[in-house]
Amino acid sequence: IWEALVSNRLILWSANMSSSVEWSHYIPPADHTYNELMLNTI
């Protein structure tokens, strides 16, 4: 990644990019709730 930035080349991969699967689901899976998700992040 550093070499691509230094040489002004396109970065084809990043660990922080979201997958299209994340964008296609608007609610948590049936076995999870928003409350459980909040507890996992705190």
Helices and strands as residue ranges (DSSP letters): H 2-6, H 20-24, H 34-41
